[in-house]
Amino acid sequence: MHGFACDFIAPKFGNSLAIVNKIKESGILVDQCIMEGTWTHISFDPQMRQKFMTATFMNGKAIYTDFD
């Protein structure tokens, strides 16, 4: 509702795993960065929690785990 987040792909940077790794290593301040299947979710909510996660989908529901 506030426009703090988006889902995206960036084929020139690689798959979702590669993108999340590059963002995490870059030191860019984020609220959340989530590997969600074939796309990446990123949020710049003012909380800036630096949460990096992986979404696993089961029965149409996403389960989020911390990204190592």
mmCIF file as Biopython writes it, N, C-alpha, C and O atoms, coordinates in Angstrom:
data_model
#
loop_
_atom_site.group_PDB
_atom_site.id
_atom_site.type_symbol
_atom_site.label_atom_id
_atom_site.label_alt_id
_atom_site.label_comp_id
_atom_site.label_asym_id
_atom_site.label_entity_id
_atom_site.label_seq_id
_atom_site.pdbx_PDB_ins_code
_atom_site.Cartn_x
_atom_site.Cartn_y
_atom_site.Cartn_z
_atom_site.occupancy
_atom_site.B_iso_or_equiv
_atom_site.auth_seq_id
_atom_site.auth_asym_id
_atom_site.pdbx_PDB_model_num
ATOM 1   N N  . MET A ? 1  ? 0.805  -1.190  0.000   1.0 0.0 1  A 1 
ATOM 2   C CA . MET A ? 1  ? 0.000  0.000   0.000   1.0 0.0 1  A 1 
ATOM 3   C C  . MET A ? 1  ? 0.857  1.266   0.000   1.0 0.0 1  A 1 
ATOM 4   O O  . MET A ? 1  ? 0.418  2.317   -0.467  1.0 0.0 1  A 1 
ATOM 5   N N  . HIS A ? 2  ? 2.075  1.162   0.523   1.0 0.0 2  A 1 
ATOM 6   C CA . HIS A ? 2  ? 2.953  2.322   0.556   1.0 0.0 2  A 1 
ATOM 7   C C  . HIS A ? 2  ? 4.048  2.265   -0.507  1.0 0.0 2  A 1 
ATOM 8   O O  . HIS A ? 2  ? 4.820  3.213   -0.655  1.0 0.0 2  A 1 
ATOM 9   N N  . GLY A ? 3  ? 4.118  1.168   -1.237  1.0 0.0 3  A 1 
ATOM 10  C CA . GLY A ? 3  ? 5.111  1.062   -2.301  1.0 0.0 3  A 1 
ATOM 11  C C  . GLY A ? 3  ? 6.521  0.779   -1.832  1.0 0.0 3  A 1 
ATOM 12  O O  . GLY A ? 3  ? 7.483  1.146   -2.505  1.0 0.0 3  A 1 
ATOM 13  N N  . PHE A ? 4  ? 6.659  0.125   -0.677  1.0 0.0 4  A 1 
ATOM 14  C CA . PHE A ? 4  ? 7.979  -0.192  -0.144  1.0 0.0 4  A 1 
ATOM 15  C C  . PHE A ? 4  ? 8.576  -1.460  -0.738  1.0 0.0 4  A 1 
ATOM 16  O O  . PHE A ? 4  ? 9.761  -1.728  -0.537  1.0 0.0 4  A 1 
ATOM 17  N N  . ALA A ? 5  ? 7.779  -2.256  -1.472  1.0 0.0 5  A 1 
ATOM 18  C CA . ALA A ? 5  ? 8.247  -3.575  -1.898  1.0 0.0 5  A 1 
ATOM 19  C C  . ALA A ? 5  ? 7.907  -3.854  -3.353  1.0 0.0 5  A 1 
ATOM 20  O O  . ALA A ? 5  ? 7.026  -3.228  -3.944  1.0 0.0 5  A 1 
ATOM 21  N N  . CYS A ? 6  ? 8.638  -4.817  -3.910  1.0 0.0 6  A 1 
ATOM 22  C CA . CYS A ? 6  ? 8.306  -5.290  -5.253  1.0 0.0 6  A 1 
ATOM 23  C C  . CYS A ? 6  ? 8.839  -6.708  -5.437  1.0 0.0 6  A 1 
ATOM 24  O O  . CYS A ? 6  ? 9.754  -7.139  -4.736  1.0 0.0 6  A 1 
ATOM 25  N N  . ASP A ? 7  ? 8.259  -7.411  -6.376  1.0 0.0 7  A 1 
ATOM 26  C CA . ASP A ? 7  ? 8.739  -8.716  -6.822  1.0 0.0 7  A 1 
ATOM 27  C C  . ASP A ? 7  ? 9.377  -8.486  -8.186  1.0 0.0 7  A 1 
ATOM 28  O O  . ASP A ? 7  ? 8.840  -7.744  -9.009  1.0 0.0 7  A 1 
ATOM 29  N N  . PHE A ? 8  ? 10.523 -9.124  -8.427  1.0 0.0 8  A 1 
ATOM 30  C CA . PHE A ? 8  ? 11.202 -8.879  -9.696  1.0 0.0 8  A 1 
ATOM 31  C C  . PHE A ? 8  ? 12.058 -10.065 -10.110 1.0 0.0 8  A 1 
ATOM 32  O O  . PHE A ? 8  ? 12.367 -10.944 -9.305  1.0 0.0 8  A 1 
ATOM 33  N N  . ILE A ? 9  ? 12.429 -10.071 -11.367 1.0 0.0 9  A 1 
ATOM 34  C CA . ILE A ? 9  ? 13.435 -10.991 -11.904 1.0 0.0 9  A 1 
ATOM 35  C C  . ILE A ? 9  ? 14.507 -10.130 -12.552 1.0 0.0 9  A 1 
ATOM 36  O O  . ILE A ? 9  ? 14.236 -9.007  -12.977 1.0 0.0 9  A 1 
ATOM 37  N N  . ALA A ? 10 ? 15.705 -10.649 -12.626 1.0 0.0 10 A 1 
ATOM 38  C CA . ALA A ? 10 ? 16.811 -9.931  -13.261 1.0 0.0 10 A 1 
ATOM 39  C C  . ALA A ? 10 ? 17.723 -10.960 -13.921 1.0 0.0 10 A 1 
ATOM 40  O O  . ALA A ? 10 ? 18.795 -11.270 -13.400 1.0 0.0 10 A 1 
ATOM 41  N N  . PRO A ? 11 ? 17.297 -11.490 -15.072 1.0 0.0 11 A 1 
ATOM 42  C CA . PRO A ? 11 ? 18.025 -12.579 -15.718 1.0 0.0 11 A 1 
ATOM 43  C C  . PRO A ? 11 ? 19.513 -12.314 -15.937 1.0 0.0 11 A 1 
ATOM 44  O O  . PRO A ? 11 ? 20.302 -13.258 -15.904 1.0 0.0 11 A 1 
ATOM 45  N N  . LYS A ? 12 ? 19.916 -11.087 -16.157 1.0 0.0 12 A 1 
ATOM 46  C CA . LYS A ? 12 ? 21.335 -10.796 -16.371 1.0 0.0 12 A 1 
ATOM 47  C C  . LYS A ? 12 ? 22.162 -10.970 -15.097 1.0 0.0 12 A 1 
ATOM 48  O O  . LYS A ? 12 ? 23.382 -11.120 -15.163 1.0 0.0 12 A 1 
ATOM 49  N N  . PHE A ? 13 ? 21.499 -10.949 -13.938 1.0 0.0 13 A 1 
ATOM 50  C CA . PHE A ? 13 ? 22.192 -11.158 -12.668 1.0 0.0 13 A 1 
ATOM 51  C C  . PHE A ? 13 ? 22.108 -12.604 -12.207 1.0 0.0 13 A 1 
ATOM 52  O O  . PHE A ? 13 ? 22.822 -12.996 -11.284 1.0 0.0 13 A 1 
ATOM 53  N N  . GLY A ? 14 ? 21.250 -13.404 -12.830 1.0 0.0 14 A 1 
ATOM 54  C CA . GLY A ? 14 ? 21.110 -14.808 -12.469 1.0 0.0 14 A 1 
ATOM 55  C C  . GLY A ? 14 ? 19.733 -15.126 -11.910 1.0 0.0 14 A 1 
ATOM 56  O O  . GLY A ? 14 ? 18.797 -14.332 -12.012 1.0 0.0 14 A 1 
ATOM 57  N N  . ASN A ? 15 ? 19.637 -16.305 -11.317 1.0 0.0 15 A 1 
ATOM 58  C CA . ASN A ? 15 ? 18.359 -16.738 -10.754 1.0 0.0 15 A 1 
ATOM 59  C C  . ASN A ? 15 ? 18.118 -16.068 -9.403  1.0 0.0 15 A 1 
ATOM 60  O O  . ASN A ? 15 ? 18.939 -15.279 -8.935  1.0 0.0 15 A 1 
ATOM 61  N N  . SER A ? 16 ? 16.995 -16.388 -8.790  1.0 0.0 16 A 1 
ATOM 62  C CA . SER A ? 16 ? 16.622 -15.761 -7.526  1.0 0.0 16 A 1 
ATOM 63  C C  . SER A ? 16 ? 17.670 -15.987 -6.436  1.0 0.0 16 A 1 
ATOM 64  O O  . SER A ? 16 ? 17.953 -15.079 -5.655  1.0 0.0 16 A 1 
ATOM 65  N N  . LEU A ? 17 ? 18.240 -17.179 -6.376  1.0 0.0 17 A 1 
ATOM 66  C CA . LEU A ? 17 ? 19.281 -17.474 -5.389  1.0 0.0 17 A 1 
ATOM 67  C C  . LEU A ? 17 ? 20.485 -16.555 -5.573  1.0 0.0 17 A 1 
ATOM 68  O O  . LEU A ? 17 ? 20.992 -15.991 -4.603  1.0 0.0 17 A 1 
ATOM 69  N N  . ALA A ? 18 ? 20.938 -16.405 -6.799  1.0 0.0 18 A 1 
ATOM 70  C CA . ALA A ? 18 ? 22.093 -15.543 -7.090  1.0 0.0 18 A 1 
ATOM 71  C C  . ALA A ? 18 ? 21.788 -14.087 -6.750  1.0 0.0 18 A 1 
ATOM 72  O O  . ALA A ? 18 ? 22.643 -13.375 -6.224  1.0 0.0 18 A 1 
ATOM 73  N N  . ILE A ? 19 ? 20.571 -13.650 -7.051  1.0 0.0 19 A 1 
ATOM 74  C CA . ILE A ? 19 ? 20.195 -12.261 -6.782  1.0 0.0 19 A 1 
ATOM 75  C C  . ILE A ? 19 ? 20.186 -11.982 -5.286  1.0 0.0 19 A 1 
ATOM 76  O O  . ILE A ? 19 ? 20.729 -10.972 -4.838  1.0 0.0 19 A 1 
ATOM 77  N N  . VAL A ? 20 ? 19.568 -12.877 -4.507  1.0 0.0 20 A 1 
ATOM 78  C CA . VAL A ? 20 ? 19.524 -12.676 -3.054  1.0 0.0 20 A 1 
ATOM 79  C C  . VAL A ? 20 ? 20.942 -12.673 -2.478  1.0 0.0 20 A 1 
ATOM 80  O O  . VAL A ? 20 ? 21.264 -11.847 -1.624  1.0 0.0 20 A 1 
ATOM 81  N N  . ASN A ? 21 ? 21.779 -13.584 -2.938  1.0 0.0 21 A 1 
ATOM 82  C CA . ASN A ? 21 ? 23.171 -13.607 -2.471  1.0 0.0 21 A 1 
ATOM 83  C C  . ASN A ? 21 ? 23.883 -12.294 -2.779  1.0 0.0 21 A 1 
ATOM 84  O O  . ASN A ? 21 ? 24.591 -11.759 -1.926  1.0 0.0 21 A 1 
ATOM 85  N N  . LYS A ? 22 ? 23.700 -11.770 -3.995  1.0 0.0 22 A 1 
ATOM 86  C CA . LYS A ? 22 ? 24.374 -10.528 -4.384  1.0 0.0 22 A 1 
ATOM 87  C C  . LYS A ? 22 ? 23.882 -9.340  -3.564  1.0 0.0 22 A 1 
ATOM 88  O O  . LYS A ? 22 ? 24.674 -8.479  -3.178  1.0 0.0 22 A 1 
ATOM 89  N N  . ILE A ? 23 ? 22.596 -9.290  -3.301  1.0 0.0 23 A 1 
ATOM 90  C CA . ILE A ? 23 ? 22.051 -8.198  -2.491  1.0 0.0 23 A 1 
ATOM 91  C C  . ILE A ? 23 ? 22.573 -8.305  -1.064  1.0 0.0 23 A 1 
ATOM 92  O O  . ILE A ? 23 ? 22.966 -7.304  -0.466  1.0 0.0 23 A 1 
ATOM 93  N N  . LYS A ? 24 ? 22.576 -9.520  -0.520  1.0 0.0 24 A 1 
ATOM 94  C CA . LYS A ? 24 ? 23.059 -9.723  0.855   1.0 0.0 24 A 1 
ATOM 95  C C  . LYS A ? 24 ? 24.534 -9.327  0.979   1.0 0.0 24 A 1 
ATOM 96  O O  . LYS A ? 24 ? 24.916 -8.647  1.932   1.0 0.0 24 A 1 
ATOM 97  N N  . GLU A ? 25 ? 25.348 -9.744  0.034   1.0 0.0 25 A 1 
ATOM 98  C CA . GLU A ? 25 ? 26.785 -9.444  0.063   1.0 0.0 25 A 1 
ATOM 99  C C  . GLU A ? 25 ? 27.082 -7.966  -0.179  1.0 0.0 25 A 1 
ATOM 100 O O  . GLU A ? 25 ? 28.133 -7.471  0.228   1.0 0.0 25 A 1 
ATOM 101 N N  . SER A ? 26 ? 26.166 -7.261  -0.838  1.0 0.0 26 A 1 
ATOM 102 C CA . SER A ? 26 ? 26.407 -5.867  -1.214  1.0 0.0 26 A 1 
ATOM 103 C C  . SER A ? 26 ? 26.345 -4.899  -0.044  1.0 0.0 26 A 1 
ATOM 104 O O  . SER A ? 26 ? 26.925 -3.815  -0.095  1.0 0.0 26 A 1 
ATOM 105 N N  . GLY A ? 27 ? 25.639 -5.295  1.012   1.0 0.0 27 A 1 
ATOM 106 C CA . GLY A ? 27 ? 25.466 -4.392  2.141   1.0 0.0 27 A 1 
ATOM 107 C C  . GLY A ? 27 ? 24.332 -3.397  1.953   1.0 0.0 27 A 1 
ATOM 108 O O  . GLY A ? 27 ? 24.143 -2.508  2.783   1.0 0.0 27 A 1 
ATOM 109 N N  . ILE A ? 28 ? 23.574 -3.538  0.867   1.0 0.0 28 A 1 
ATOM 110 C CA . ILE A ? 28 ? 22.409 -2.671  0.652   1.0 0.0 28 A 1 
ATOM 111 C C  . ILE A ? 28 ? 21.447 -2.864  1.817   1.0 0.0 28 A 1 
ATOM 112 O O  . ILE A ? 28 ? 21.148 -3.999  2.189   1.0 0.0 28 A 1 
ATOM 113 N N  . LEU A ? 29 ? 20.965 -1.781  2.391   1.0 0.0 29 A 1 
ATOM 114 C CA . LEU A ? 29 ? 20.010 -1.872  3.489   1.0 0.0 29 A 1 
ATOM 115 C C  . LEU A ? 29 ? 18.627 -2.207  2.942   1.0 0.0 29 A 1 
ATOM 116 O O  . LEU A ? 29 ? 18.099 -1.502  2.082   1.0 0.0 29 A 1 
ATOM 117 N N  . VAL A ? 30 ? 18.050 -3.289  3.450   1.0 0.0 30 A 1 
ATOM 118 C CA . VAL A ? 30 ? 16.711 -3.727  3.055   1.0 0.0 30 A 1 
ATOM 119 C C  . VAL A ? 30 ? 15.918 -4.068  4.308   1.0 0.0 30 A 1 
ATOM 120 O O  . VAL A ? 30 ? 16.483 -4.280  5.381   1.0 0.0 30 A 1 
ATOM 121 N N  . ASP A ? 31 ? 14.623 -4.116  4.155   1.0 0.0 31 A 1 
ATOM 122 C CA . ASP A ? 31 ? 13.810 -4.655  5.235   1.0 0.0 31 A 1 
ATOM 123 C C  . ASP A ? 31 ? 13.764 -6.174  5.071   1.0 0.0 31 A 1 
ATOM 124 O O  . ASP A ? 31 ? 14.129 -6.917  5.982   1.0 0.0 31 A 1 
ATOM 125 N N  . GLN A ? 32 ? 13.308 -6.630  3.890   1.0 0.0 32 A 1 
ATOM 126 C CA . GLN A ? 32 ? 13.265 -8.054  3.587   1.0 0.0 32 A 1 
ATOM 127 C C  . GLN A ? 32 ? 13.741 -8.292  2.162   1.0 0.0 32 A 1 
ATOM 128 O O  . GLN A ? 32 ? 13.508 -7.480  1.266   1.0 0.0 32 A 1 
ATOM 129 N N  . CYS A ? 33 ? 14.408 -9.416  1.972   1.0 0.0 33 A 1 
ATOM 130 C CA . CYS A ? 33 ? 14.776 -9.878  0.643   1.0 0.0 33 A 1 
ATOM 131 C C  . CYS A ? 33 ? 14.500 -11.379 0.649   1.0 0.0 33 A 1 
ATOM 132 O O  . CYS A ? 33 ? 15.104 -12.131 1.413   1.0 0.0 33 A 1 
ATOM 133 N N  . ILE A ? 34 ? 13.577 -11.802 -0.217  1.0 0.0 34 A 1 
ATOM 134 C CA . ILE A ? 34 ? 13.091 -13.182 -0.159  1.0 0.0 34 A 1 
ATOM 135 C C  . ILE A ? 34 ? 13.243 -13.866 -1.517  1.0 0.0 34 A 1 
ATOM 136 O O  . ILE A ? 34 ? 12.805 -13.345 -2.542  1.0 0.0 34 A 1 
ATOM 137 N N  . MET A ? 35 ? 13.863 -15.027 -1.502  1.0 0.0 35 A 1 
ATOM 138 C CA . MET A ? 35 ? 13.934 -15.886 -2.676  1.0 0.0 35 A 1 
ATOM 139 C C  . MET A ? 35 ? 12.597 -16.614 -2.756  1.0 0.0 35 A 1 
ATOM 140 O O  . MET A ? 35 ? 12.308 -17.478 -1.928  1.0 0.0 35 A 1 
ATOM 141 N N  . GLU A ? 36 ? 11.783 -16.269 -3.748  1.0 0.0 36 A 1 
ATOM 142 C CA . GLU A ? 36 ? 10.445 -16.846 -3.882  1.0 0.0 36 A 1 
ATOM 143 C C  . GLU A ? 36 ? 10.317 -17.536 -5.235  1.0 0.0 36 A 1 
ATOM 144 O O  . GLU A ? 36 ? 9.796  -16.963 -6.192  1.0 0.0 36 A 1 
ATOM 145 N N  . GLY A ? 37 ? 10.792 -18.755 -5.297  1.0 0.0 37 A 1 
ATOM 146 C CA . GLY A ? 37 ? 10.685 -19.496 -6.547  1.0 0.0 37 A 1 
ATOM 147 C C  . GLY A ? 37 ? 11.542 -18.872 -7.627  1.0 0.0 37 A 1 
ATOM 148 O O  . GLY A ? 37 ? 12.761 -18.770 -7.484  1.0 0.0 37 A 1 
ATOM 149 N N  . THR A ? 38 ? 10.901 -18.453 -8.716  1.0 0.0 38 A 1 
ATOM 150 C CA . THR A ? 38 ? 11.640 -17.902 -9.849  1.0 0.0 38 A 1 
ATOM 151 C C  . THR A ? 38 ? 11.784 -16.385 -9.771  1.0 0.0 38 A 1 
ATOM 152 O O  . THR A ? 38 ? 12.362 -15.782 -10.675 1.0 0.0 38 A 1 
ATOM 153 N N  . TRP A ? 39 ? 11.287 -15.769 -8.739  1.0 0.0 39 A 1 
ATOM 154 C CA . TRP A ? 39 ? 11.387 -14.325 -8.584  1.0 0.0 39 A 1 
ATOM 155 C C  . TRP A ? 39 ? 11.948 -13.968 -7.217  1.0 0.0 39 A 1 
ATOM 156 O O  . TRP A ? 39 ? 12.045 -14.816 -6.330  1.0 0.0 39 A 1 
ATOM 157 N N  . THR A ? 40 ? 12.315 -12.706 -7.058  1.0 0.0 40 A 1 
ATOM 158 C CA . THR A ? 40 ? 12.850 -12.192 -5.800  1.0 0.0 40 A 1 
ATOM 159 C C  . THR A ? 40 ? 11.908 -11.114 -5.285  1.0 0.0 40 A 1 
ATOM 160 O O  . THR A ? 40 ? 11.413 -10.288 -6.052  1.0 0.0 40 A 1 
ATOM 161 N N  . HIS A ? 41 ? 11.668 -11.130 -3.993  1.0 0.0 41 A 1 
ATOM 162 C CA . HIS A ? 41 ? 10.872 -10.090 -3.338  1.0 0.0 41 A 1 
ATOM 163 C C  . HIS A ? 41 ? 11.840 -9.228  -2.541  1.0 0.0 41 A 1 
ATOM 164 O O  . HIS A ? 41 ? 12.709 -9.745  -1.838  1.0 0.0 41 A 1 
ATOM 165 N N  . ILE A ? 42 ? 11.688 -7.917  -2.653  1.0 0.0 42 A 1 
ATOM 166 C CA . ILE A ? 42 ? 12.525 -7.018  -1.858  1.0 0.0 42 A 1 
ATOM 167 C C  . ILE A ? 42 ? 11.652 -5.918  -1.272  1.0 0.0 42 A 1 
ATOM 168 O O  . ILE A ? 42 ? 10.753 -5.395  -1.931  1.0 0.0 42 A 1 
ATOM 169 N N  . SER A ? 43 ? 11.936 -5.582  -0.023  1.0 0.0 43 A 1 
ATOM 170 C CA . SER A ? 43 ? 11.176 -4.554  0.680   1.0 0.0 43 A 1 
ATOM 171 C C  . SER A ? 43 ? 12.144 -3.549  1.290   1.0 0.0 43 A 1 
ATOM 172 O O  . SER A ? 43 ? 13.186 -3.908  1.837   1.0 0.0 43 A 1 
ATOM 173 N N  . PHE A ? 44 ? 11.769 -2.288  1.179   1.0 0.0 44 A 1 
ATOM 174 C CA . PHE A ? 44 ? 12.538 -1.208  1.790   1.0 0.0 44 A 1 
ATOM 175 C C  . PHE A ? 44 ? 11.701 -0.492  2.842   1.0 0.0 44 A 1 
ATOM 176 O O  . PHE A ? 44 ? 11.806 0.722   3.017   1.0 0.0 44 A 1 
ATOM 177 N N  . ASP A ? 45 ? 10.868 -1.261  3.541   1.0 0.0 45 A 1 
ATOM 178 C CA . ASP A ? 45 ? 10.072 -0.718  4.631   1.0 0.0 45 A 1 
ATOM 179 C C  . ASP A ? 45 ? 11.014 -0.021  5.610   1.0 0.0 45 A 1 
ATOM 180 O O  . ASP A ? 45 ? 12.138 -0.487  5.798   1.0 0.0 45 A 1 
ATOM 181 N N  . PRO A ? 46 ? 10.599 1.069   6.235   1.0 0.0 46 A 1 
ATOM 182 C CA . PRO A ? 46 ? 11.481 1.803   7.143   1.0 0.0 46 A 1 
ATOM 183 C C  . PRO A ? 46 ? 12.043 0.984   8.312   1.0 0.0 46 A 1 
ATOM 184 O O  . PRO A ? 46 ? 13.007 1.416   8.944   1.0 0.0 46 A 1 
ATOM 185 N N  . GLN A ? 47 ? 11.472 -0.178  8.613   1.0 0.0 47 A 1 
ATOM 186 C CA . GLN A ? 47 ? 12.002 -0.997  9.710   1.0 0.0 47 A 1 
ATOM 187 C C  . GLN A ? 47 ? 13.425 -1.469  9.440   1.0 0.0 47 A 1 
ATOM 188 O O  . GLN A ? 47 ? 14.212 -1.637  10.371  1.0 0.0 47 A 1 
ATOM 189 N N  . MET A ? 48 ? 13.760 -1.684  8.166   1.0 0.0 48 A 1 
ATOM 190 C CA . MET A ? 48 ? 15.096 -2.114  7.743   1.0 0.0 48 A 1 
ATOM 191 C C  . MET A ? 48 ? 15.661 -3.230  8.628   1.0 0.0 48 A 1 
ATOM 192 O O  . MET A ? 48 ? 16.723 -3.083  9.234   1.0 0.0 48 A 1 
ATOM 193 N N  . ARG A ? 49 ? 14.931 -4.343  8.688   1.0 0.0 49 A 1 
ATOM 194 C CA . ARG A ? 49 ? 15.297 -5.470  9.558   1.0 0.0 49 A 1 
ATOM 195 C C  . ARG A ? 49 ? 16.424 -6.344  9.010   1.0 0.0 49 A 1 
ATOM 196 O O  . ARG A ? 49 ? 16.931 -7.215  9.717   1.0 0.0 49 A 1 
ATOM 197 N N  . GLN A ? 50 ? 16.816 -6.120  7.765   1.0 0.0 50 A 1 
ATOM 198 C CA . GLN A ? 50 ? 17.864 -6.947  7.138   1.0 0.0 50 A 1 
ATOM 199 C C  . GLN A ? 50 ? 17.501 -8.437  7.214   1.0 0.0 50 A 1 
ATOM 200 O O  . GLN A ? 50 ? 18.333 -9.266  7.583   1.0 0.0 50 A 1 
ATOM 201 N N  . LYS A ? 51 ? 16.250 -8.768  6.863   1.0 0.0 51 A 1 
ATOM 202 C CA . LYS A ? 51 ? 15.780 -10.152 6.860   1.0 0.0 51 A 1 
ATOM 203 C C  . LYS A ? 51 ? 15.980 -10.733 5.468   1.0 0.0 51 A 1 
ATOM 204 O O  . LYS A ? 51 ? 15.465 -10.198 4.486   1.0 0.0 51 A 1 
ATOM 205 N N  . PHE A ? 52 ? 16.723 -11.822 5.384   1.0 0.0 52 A 1 
ATOM 206 C CA . PHE A ? 52 ? 16.916 -12.548 4.136   1.0 0.0 52 A 1 
ATOM 207 C C  . PHE A ? 52 ? 16.295 -13.920 4.333   1.0 0.0 52 A 1 
ATOM 208 O O  . PHE A ? 52 ? 16.660 -14.650 5.254   1.0 0.0 52 A 1 
ATOM 209 N N  . MET A ? 53 ? 15.340 -14.271 3.450   1.0 0.0 53 A 1 
ATOM 210 C CA . MET A ? 53 ? 14.578 -15.496 3.636   1.0 0.0 53 A 1 
ATOM 211 C C  . MET A ? 53 ? 14.381 -16.251 2.328   1.0 0.0 53 A 1 
ATOM 212 O O  . MET A ? 53 ? 14.599 -15.735 1.231   1.0 0.0 53 A 1 
ATOM 213 N N  . THR A ? 54 ? 13.959 -17.499 2.501   1.0 0.0 54 A 1 
ATOM 214 C CA . THR A ? 54 ? 13.565 -18.355 1.387   1.0 0.0 54 A 1 
ATOM 215 C C  . THR A ? 54 ? 12.107 -18.724 1.596   1.0 0.0 54 A 1 
ATOM 216 O O  . THR A ? 54 ? 11.713 -19.094 2.702   1.0 0.0 54 A 1 
ATOM 217 N N  . ALA A ? 55 ? 11.308 -18.628 0.551   1.0 0.0 55 A 1 
ATOM 218 C CA . ALA A ? 55 ? 9.915  -19.040 0.615   1.0 0.0 55 A 1 
ATOM 219 C C  . ALA A ? 55 ? 9.800  -20.419 -0.020  1.0 0.0 55 A 1 
ATOM 220 O O  . ALA A ? 55 ? 10.262 -20.642 -1.138  1.0 0.0 55 A 1 
ATOM 221 N N  . THR A ? 56 ? 9.183  -21.331 0.703   1.0 0.0 56 A 1 
ATOM 222 C CA . THR A ? 56 ? 8.874  -22.665 0.180   1.0 0.0 56 A 1 
ATOM 223 C C  . THR A ? 56 ? 7.358  -22.775 0.140   1.0 0.0 56 A 1 
ATOM 224 O O  . THR A ? 56 ? 6.681  -22.484 1.126   1.0 0.0 56 A 1 
ATOM 225 N N  . PHE A ? 57 ? 6.835  -23.190 -0.987  1.0 0.0 57 A 1 
ATOM 226 C CA . PHE A ? 57 ? 5.386  -23.244 -1.150  1.0 0.0 57 A 1 
ATOM 227 C C  . PHE A ? 57 ? 4.874  -24.668 -0.940  1.0 0.0 57 A 1 
ATOM 228 O O  . PHE A ? 57 ? 5.331  -25.606 -1.592  1.0 0.0 57 A 1 
ATOM 229 N N  . MET A ? 58 ? 3.915  -24.816 -0.016  1.0 0.0 58 A 1 
ATOM 230 C CA . MET A ? 58 ? 3.288  -26.106 0.273   1.0 0.0 58 A 1 
ATOM 231 C C  . MET A ? 58 ? 1.788  -25.913 0.319   1.0 0.0 58 A 1 
ATOM 232 O O  . MET A ? 58 ? 1.274  -25.104 1.092   1.0 0.0 58 A 1 
ATOM 233 N N  . ASN A ? 59 ? 1.087  -26.671 -0.525  1.0 0.0 59 A 1 
ATOM 234 C CA . ASN A ? 59 ? -0.375 -26.581 -0.586  1.0 0.0 59 A 1 
ATOM 235 C C  . ASN A ? 59 ? -0.848 -25.148 -0.813  1.0 0.0 59 A 1 
ATOM 236 O O  . ASN A ? 59 ? -1.849 -24.719 -0.239  1.0 0.0 59 A 1 
ATOM 237 N N  . GLY A ? 60 ? -0.133 -24.423 -1.643  1.0 0.0 60 A 1 
ATOM 238 C CA . GLY A ? 60 ? -0.515 -23.062 -1.981  1.0 0.0 60 A 1 
ATOM 239 C C  . GLY A ? 60 ? -0.182 -22.017 -0.924  1.0 0.0 60 A 1 
ATOM 240 O O  . GLY A ? 60 ? -0.560 -20.854 -1.063  1.0 0.0 60 A 1 
ATOM 241 N N  . LYS A ? 61 ? 0.520  -22.421 0.128   1.0 0.0 61 A 1 
ATOM 242 C CA . LYS A ? 61 ? 0.861  -21.494 1.204   1.0 0.0 61 A 1 
ATOM 243 C C  . LYS A ? 61 ? 2.380  -21.366 1.299   1.0 0.0 61 A 1 
ATOM 244 O O  . LYS A ? 61 ? 3.100  -22.356 1.172   1.0 0.0 61 A 1 
ATOM 245 N N  . ALA A ? 62 ? 2.857  -20.158 1.519   1.0 0.0 62 A 1 
ATOM 246 C CA . ALA A ? 62 ? 4.294  -19.925 1.624   1.0 0.0 62 A 1 
ATOM 247 C C  . ALA A ? 62 ? 4.762  -20.129 3.063   1.0 0.0 62 A 1 
ATOM 248 O O  . ALA A ? 62 ? 4.136  -19.662 4.015   1.0 0.0 62 A 1 
ATOM 249 N N  . ILE A ? 63 ? 5.877  -20.839 3.191   1.0 0.0 63 A 1 
ATOM 250 C CA . ILE A ? 63 ? 6.542  -21.014 4.478   1.0 0.0 63 A 1 
ATOM 251 C C  . ILE A ? 63 ? 7.906  -20.337 4.345   1.0 0.0 63 A 1 
ATOM 252 O O  . ILE A ? 63 ? 8.673  -20.651 3.435   1.0 0.0 63 A 1 
ATOM 253 N N  . TYR A ? 64 ? 8.205  -19.410 5.253   1.0 0.0 64 A 1 
ATOM 254 C CA . TYR A ? 64 ? 9.426  -18.629 5.166   1.0 0.0 64 A 1 
ATOM 255 C C  . TYR A ? 64 ? 10.460 -19.123 6.168   1.0 0.0 64 A 1 
ATOM 256 O O  . TYR A ? 64 ? 10.165 -19.329 7.345   1.0 0.0 64 A 1 
ATOM 257 N N  . THR A ? 65 ? 11.680 -19.307 5.670   1.0 0.0 65 A 1 
ATOM 258 C CA . THR A ? 65 ? 12.789 -19.694 6.541   1.0 0.0 65 A 1 
ATOM 259 C C  . THR A ? 65 ? 13.918 -18.702 6.311   1.0 0.0 65 A 1 
ATOM 260 O O  . THR A ? 65 ? 14.054 -18.128 5.231   1.0 0.0 65 A 1 
ATOM 261 N N  . ASP A ? 66 ? 14.725 -18.512 7.349   1.0 0.0 66 A 1 
ATOM 262 C CA . ASP A ? 66 ? 15.861 -17.596 7.219   1.0 0.0 66 A 1 
ATOM 263 C C  . ASP A ? 66 ? 16.850 -18.123 6.195   1.0 0.0 66 A 1 
ATOM 264 O O  . ASP A ? 66 ? 17.093 -19.327 6.104   1.0 0.0 66 A 1 
ATOM 265 N N  . PHE A ? 67 ? 17.407 -17.219 5.440   1.0 0.0 67 A 1 
ATOM 266 C CA . PHE A ? 67 ? 18.360 -17.520 4.382   1.0 0.0 67 A 1 
ATOM 267 C C  . PHE A ? 67 ? 19.761 -17.462 4.978   1.0 0.0 67 A 1 
ATOM 268 O O  . PHE A ? 67 ? 20.131 -16.472 5.609   1.0 0.0 67 A 1 
ATOM 269 N N  . ASP A ? 68 ? 20.520 -18.495 4.784   1.0 0.0 68 A 1 
ATOM 270 C CA . ASP A ? 68 ? 21.895 -18.525 5.312   1.0 0.0 68 A 1 
ATOM 271 C C  . ASP A ? 68 ? 22.881 -18.030 4.306   1.0 0.0 68 A 1 
ATOM 272 O O  . ASP A ? 68 ? 24.079 -17.989 4.584   1.0 0.0 68 A 1 
#
